[in-house]
Amino acid sequence: MDCHRCTDATTRRSCRPSEIEILLYFFVNYTSLQGLDIPSRIRNYYQLVTSQAIKVLTSIPCCLYTSVSPSRGPAVLVTGGLGYVGSHVCLELLKRGYTILIIDDLRNSFSNTVQNIGLAFETSGFGEYKTAIQNMNHIPIDYGDTQALNQALVGYGRYFLIVGAIHLAASKSVAESLKNPRKYYENNVSKMERFLTALGSLGIRNVIFSSSATVYGCLPPETALKPLKEDLVPVFRSLRQLGGMLGGLTPYGISKILGEGLVARFVERDKQRNGVVFRLFNPVGCDPSGHLKDDPKDKKCRGGVMQMIMKSVRRDQVFEVYGTGLGGRGDKSCIRDFVHVADIARGIAMGLEACVYKGYRDRERLKVYNLASGGGISVKQLVRKVGLESRVAVRVRECSKREGDIAVSVGDNGKIECQLGWVPERSIEAVCKDFCHAYNLQKDRGDLN
């Protein structure tokens, strides 16, 4: 029985099908054996397997899918797939041969991002634009709308075997969460709980969750001055377990901690489920093709630090740098661990494949990884590097520390390197180059001061 996505004999031998895939294979192919002269012992075995297959497949909702075309491969569900990180994740999945079901209600994204992903795929040399478009299916619904989600996935389940879900959809502004914490609880926690319940009822067993480095905000300031390891903040199953650690967290950070706990409980309810929690540090840059950008529809979100730098370059505005509250240390601006968004996407795809193809061999069915470079630079240094690449002298104004800001946030990536083999491949200089290319900021506007 060949794996859906393996093409050569060596790869096929190393890719083990699941129990359900084996049962389904015999169930589907049993009718073709009827006319052959097969010993009764073998025929009885096939009949037994058929009986077992019927029991297994009818006991799991929506598990009896039609055959998946080997040319398309298995399908992956991606929420928030038309957002900044999501679009890069979809591009990475296309490069790996997956069909993608994108759940995105377009509240903070644009429908033409589907076409932009296709253009980026073609530009990268992995295949034609038409192939990319055929392998993406955009479902414009709210991921928290259980009825719409069930209807959509039951329908697509007739044509694709959904091997896992990558959950990226969320409200993500720290500043906004301080003003409207209820929105962040509803969008990031309540909806996620309903979403995971729906996945469980549909038999989808592998979940990848995009958490955030903001969960480390609960640590004492002196702890955060060193590269942060995953075990400093374990996955909490409830707020009660957090105890007095909530003090340094923003509503956004709390919503991410609660989201991690929801994934943990999802995995615990079924021994065949697997999960990966990725704590993203600071995704920056753009795909080298220039077709994918950080372009939120909701202007209140303002985008990340690179968006703010871009606006300063284009409009010749002063860029505001917020202080650390650490007195005279460094250049008085916050230190962050910036990671190229393409490296982030690659790590998320590797986490998915670890679940799908290795999860059944691993006793620890929930993994937590930092997606971090392991080193940090200050915001002022980042501004200067963008200025050098764009040939624009960006003027800077120093401001006082913002509420909710962490002075230093650098992640330790030793665990993910050891277990998944992931290391960042793109430097901060590559980040700035790709960013300036995507936004057409590389202009000759005089020498830098």
C-alpha positions in Angstrom: 0.0 0.0 0.0 1.6 3.2 -1.1 1.6 6.3 1.0 -0.4 9.2 -0.5 2.5 11.5 -0.9 5.6 9.3 -1.3 6.9 8.8 -4.9 10.0 6.6 -4.6 10.4 3.1 -3.2 12.9 4.2 -0.4 10.5 6.8 0.9 7.6 4.5 0.8 9.3 1.9 2.9 10.0 4.4 5.6 6.5 5.9 5.7 4.2 3.7 7.8 0.5 3.9 7.1 -1.9 4.2 10.0 -4.2 1.3 11.2 -7.2 3.0 9.6 -5.4 3.4 6.3 -4.5 -0.3 6.3 -8.1 -1.3 7.1 -9.5 1.1 4.5 -7.1 -0.3 1.9 -8.3 -3.9 2.3 -11.9 -2.7 2.5 -11.7 -0.8 -0.8 -9.8 -3.5 -2.6 -11.6 -6.6 -1.3 -14.1 -6.6 -4.2 -11.3 -6.9 -6.7 -10.3 -10.2 -5.1 -13.6 -12.0 -5.5 -12.9 -13.6 -8.9 -9.4 -15.0 -8.0 -8.7 -18.5 -6.8 -7.6 -17.5 -3.2 -7.2 -20.1 -0.4 -10.1 -20.0 2.0 -7.7 -19.1 4.9 -6.6 -15.9 3.1 -10.2 -15.2 2.0 -11.4 -15.5 5.6 -8.7 -13.1 6.7 -9.9 -10.5 4.2 -13.4 -11.0 5.3 -12.3 -10.5 8.9 -10.4 -7.4 8.0 -13.4 -6.0 6.1 -15.6 -6.5 9.1 -13.1 -4.7 11.3 -12.8 -1.9 8.8 -16.5 -1.4 8.7 -16.6 -1.2 12.6 -13.7 1.2 12.8 -14.8 3.5 10.0 -18.4 3.7 11.0 -17.5 4.5 14.7 -15.5 7.6 13.7 -17.6 10.5 12.3 -16.6 11.6 8.8 -13.7 9.1 8.5 -14.9 7.3 5.4 -13.4 9.5 2.8 -13.2 8.8 -0.9 -9.8 7.9 -2.4 -7.3 10.7 -2.3 -5.6 11.4 -5.6 -1.9 10.6 -5.3 -1.1 13.8 -7.3 -2.9 16.0 -4.7 -1.9 14.3 -1.6 -3.4 14.6 1.9 -5.1 17.8 3.0 -4.2 20.2 5.8 -6.6 22.6 7.4 -5.1 26.1 8.1 -7.1 28.7 10.0 -6.0 32.3 9.4 -4.3 31.0 6.2 -4.6 34.3 4.4 -2.8 36.3 7.1 0.8 37.2 7.3 2.2 34.0 8.9 -0.7 32.0 7.5 0.1 32.8 3.8 3.7 31.9 4.3 2.7 28.6 5.9 0.4 27.8 3.0 3.2 28.5 0.6 5.5 26.1 2.5 2.8 23.4 2.6 2.3 23.8 -1.2 6.0 23.3 -1.7 5.7 20.0 0.3 2.9 18.7 -1.9 -0.2 19.2 0.3 -3.7 20.2 -0.6 -4.8 23.1 1.8 -8.2 23.9 3.2 -8.0 27.6 4.3 -10.4 28.8 6.9 -10.3 32.6 6.9 -13.3 34.9 7.3 -11.4 37.9 5.7 -12.0 40.0 8.7 -8.4 41.0 8.7 -7.1 39.7 5.4 -7.8 39.9 1.7 -9.2 37.2 -0.7 -6.5 38.0 -3.4 -3.9 36.6 -1.0 -4.8 33.2 -2.5 -3.6 34.4 -5.9 -0.5 36.0 -4.3 0.4 32.6 -2.7 0.1 31.0 -6.2 2.3 33.7 -7.7 4.9 33.2 -4.9 4.8 29.4 -5.5 5.4 29.8 -9.2 8.2 32.4 -8.7 9.9 30.1 -6.2 10.3 27.5 -9.0 8.4 24.7 -7.3 5.6 24.5 -9.8 3.0 26.4 -11.9 0.6 29.0 -10.6 -2.3 26.8 -11.8 -1.1 23.9 -9.7 -1.0 26.0 -6.6 -4.5 27.4 -7.1 -5.9 23.9 -7.7 -4.4 22.8 -4.4 -5.8 25.6 -2.3 -9.5 25.8 -1.2 -10.5 29.0 0.6 -13.5 28.6 2.9 -14.6 32.1 4.0 -16.1 31.3 7.4 -15.4 32.2 11.0 -13.4 29.3 12.5 -15.5 29.6 15.7 -18.8 29.1 13.8 -19.2 25.4 14.6 -22.2 24.8 12.3 -20.5 26.3 9.2 -17.2 24.6 10.1 -18.8 21.1 10.3 -20.7 21.6 7.1 -17.6 22.6 5.2 -15.3 19.9 6.6 -17.9 17.2 6.1 -18.2 18.2 2.5 -14.5 18.4 1.9 -14.0 15.2 3.8 -15.6 13.3 1.0 -12.7 14.2 -1.2 -9.7 14.7 1.1 -8.2 13.0 4.1 -7.6 15.9 6.5 -4.4 14.8 8.2 -4.1 17.8 10.6 -5.1 21.3 11.5 -2.7 24.3 11.8 -4.5 26.9 14.0 -3.1 30.4 13.3 -6.3 32.5 13.4 -6.3 35.0 16.4 -6.5 38.6 17.4 -2.9 39.5 18.0 -2.4 43.1 19.2 -1.0 43.4 22.7 -2.0 47.1 22.9 -5.6 46.3 21.8 -5.9 43.5 24.2 -5.3 45.9 27.1 -8.2 48.0 25.9 -10.6 45.2 24.9 -9.7 42.0 26.8 -13.2 40.6 26.3 -12.6 40.5 22.5 -9.4 38.5 23.0 -11.1 36.0 25.3 -13.9 35.4 22.8 -11.7 35.3 19.6 -8.7 33.5 21.0 -10.2 31.2 23.7 -13.9 30.6 23.4 -13.8 30.1 19.6 -10.7 27.9 19.9 -12.5 25.7 22.4 -15.4 25.2 20.0 -13.0 24.7 17.1 -11.1 21.9 18.8 -14.4 20.2 19.8 -15.4 20.3 16.2 -12.1 18.8 15.1 -12.4 16.0 17.6 -15.9 15.1 16.4 -14.7 14.9 12.8 -11.8 12.6 13.7 -9.0 15.1 13.0 -6.2 14.1 15.4 -3.2 16.3 14.8 -3.3 20.0 15.9 -0.6 22.6 15.5 -1.1 25.8 17.6 0.6 29.1 17.0 1.2 30.5 20.5 3.5 33.4 21.3 6.6 34.4 23.2 4.3 36.8 25.2 3.5 33.8 27.5 7.0 34.4 29.0 5.7 37.7 30.3 4.7 36.0 33.5 8.4 35.4 34.4 10.4 37.7 36.7 12.3 40.4 34.7 15.7 39.0 35.7 14.8 35.6 34.2 13.8 37.1 30.9 17.3 38.6 30.4 18.6 35.1 29.3 17.4 33.1 26.3 14.1 31.6 27.3 13.6 27.9 27.5 10.2 26.2 27.0 10.2 24.6 30.5 10.3 28.0 32.2 6.6 28.3 31.4 4.9 24.8 31.2 1.6 24.3 29.6 -1.1 25.2 32.1 -4.4 23.3 32.0 -6.2 26.1 33.9 -5.8 29.6 35.3 -5.8 28.1 38.7 -2.5 26.4 38.0 -1.0 29.7 37.0 -1.5 31.1 40.5 0.4 34.3 41.0 2.2 34.3 37.6 -0.6 36.2 35.9 0.7 39.6 37.0 3.1 40.2 34.1 0.8 38.9 31.4 -1.3 41.0 29.0 -4.8 39.8 28.0 -3.3 38.6 24.7 -0.6 36.6 26.6 -3.2 35.1 28.9 -5.3 34.1 25.8 -2.3 32.3 24.4 -1.6 30.5 27.6 -5.2 29.3 27.8 -5.0 28.2 24.1 -2.0 26.0 25.0 -4.0 24.4 27.7 -6.9 23.8 25.3 -4.5 21.9 23.0 -3.2 19.9 25.9 -6.7 18.8 26.9 -7.6 18.0 23.3 -4.6 15.7 23.0 -5.3 14.1 26.4 -8.8 13.0 25.5 -7.7 10.5 22.8 -4.5 8.5 22.8 -4.3 8.7 19.0 -4.1 12.5 19.0 -1.0 14.6 18.8 -0.3 18.3 19.2 2.5 20.8 18.8 2.5 24.3 20.5 4.9 26.8 18.8 5.8 29.8 20.7 6.5 32.3 18.0 8.9 35.1 18.8 9.0 38.0 16.3 8.1 36.9 12.7 9.6 39.5 10.3 10.4 39.8 6.6 8.6 38.5 3.5 8.9 35.7 1.1 11.8 36.6 -1.3 9.3 36.7 -4.3 7.8 39.9 -2.9 4.2 38.6 -3.4 3.4 38.0 0.3 3.3 40.8 2.9 2.1 41.7 6.3 -1.0 43.7 5.2 -3.7 43.6 7.9 -7.1 44.9 6.8 -7.8 46.2 10.3 -5.7 49.3 10.5 -6.1 49.4 14.3 -3.8 46.5 14.4 -1.1 48.6 12.7 1.0 45.5 11.9 4.3 44.6 13.5 7.5 46.6 14.0 8.5 46.2 10.4 5.2 47.7 9.3 5.8 50.8 11.4 9.3 51.1 10.0 8.0 50.8 6.5 5.5 53.7 7.1 8.3 55.8 8.5 10.4 55.2 5.4 7.6 55.8 2.9 6.2 58.9 4.6 9.5 60.3 5.9 8.0 60.2 9.4 9.7 59.9 12.7 9.8 56.3 14.1 8.9 56.1 17.7 11.2 53.7 19.8 9.8 52.7 23.1 12.1 52.4 26.1 12.8 49.3 28.2 12.6 50.7 31.7 16.1 49.3 32.3 17.8 52.6 32.7 21.0 53.1 30.7 21.4 49.5 29.5 22.2 49.1 25.8 20.7 51.6 23.5 17.6 51.9 25.7 15.3 50.2 23.1 13.7 46.8 23.6 15.7 43.7 22.5 13.8 41.2 20.4 14.4 37.8 18.8 13.5 38.5 15.1 12.9 35.4 12.9 12.3 35.4 9.1 8.7 34.5 8.5 9.7 31.9 5.9 11.7 30.1 8.6 8.7 30.3 10.9 6.6 28.7 8.2 9.1 25.9 7.6 9.2 25.1 11.4 5.4 24.9 11.5 5.3 22.5 8.6 8.0 20.4 10.2 5.9 20.2 13.4 2.9 19.1 11.4 4.8 16.3 9.7 6.3 15.2 13.0 2.7 14.7 14.3 1.4 13.0 11.1 4.3 10.6 10.5 6.1 10.2 13.8 3.4 11.0 16.5 2.3 7.4 16.9 5.9 6.4 17.8 6.3 9.1 20.5 5.0 8.8 24.0 5.0 12.5 24.5 2.1 13.5 22.3 2.2 17.2 23.0 5.3 19.1 22.1 6.2 22.7 23.0 8.8 24.5 20.9 10.2 28.0 20.6 10.4 29.3 17.1 13.3 31.6 17.8 16.7 32.5 16.3 18.4 32.2 19.7 19.8 35.8 19.5 18.4 39.2 19.8 18.9 42.7 18.5 17.5 46.0 19.6 14.7 47.8 17.8 17.1 50.6 17.1 19.5 48.2 15.4 16.7 46.8 13.3 15.7 50.3 12.2 19.3 51.1 11.2 19.5 47.8 9.2 16.3 48.6 7.3 17.7 52.1 6.7 20.9 50.7 5.2 19.0 48.4 2.9 16.5 51.0 1.8 19.1 53.8 1.6 16.8 56.0 3.8 17.9 57.6 7.0 15.0 56.8 9.4 14.6 59.5 12.1 14.0 58.1 15.6 12.2 59.5 18.6 12.8 57.9 22.0 9.6 57.4 24.0 8.9 56.0 27.5 8.2 52.3 28.1 4.7 51.1 26.9 2.4 49.1 29.1 2.7 45.4 28.4 6.1 45.7 26.7 8.9 43.3 27.8 12.4 44.7 27.8 14.2 41.7 26.5 12.7 38.7 24.7 15.1 36.1 23.2 14.2 32.5 22.8 16.4 29.4 23.2 16.0 27.2 20.1 18.0 24.2 21.3 15.0 21.9 21.8 13.5 22.3 18.4 16.9 21.9 16.8 17.5 18.7 18.7 14.1 17.1 18.1 13.0 18.5 14.7 16.3 19.6 13.2 15.0 23.1 12.7 17.4 26.0 12.6 16.8 29.5 11.2 18.3 29.7 7.7 17.8 33.4 7.0 19.8 36.2 8.6 18.5 39.6 9.8 20.1 41.1 6.8 18.1 38.8 4.6 15.0 39.8 6.5 15.6 43.5 5.7 16.5 42.7 2.1 13.3 40.7 1.4 11.2 43.2 3.3 12.5 46.2 1.3 12.1 44.3 -2.0 8.5 43.4 -1.2 7.5 47.0 -0.3 9.7 48.6 -3.0 11.7 50.6 -0.4 15.1 50.3 -2.0 15.4 53.8 -3.3 18.4 56.1 -3.7 17.4 59.0 -1.5 20.8 60.3 -0.4 23.5 59.1 1.9 22.7 58.0 5.4 23.9 60.3 8.3 
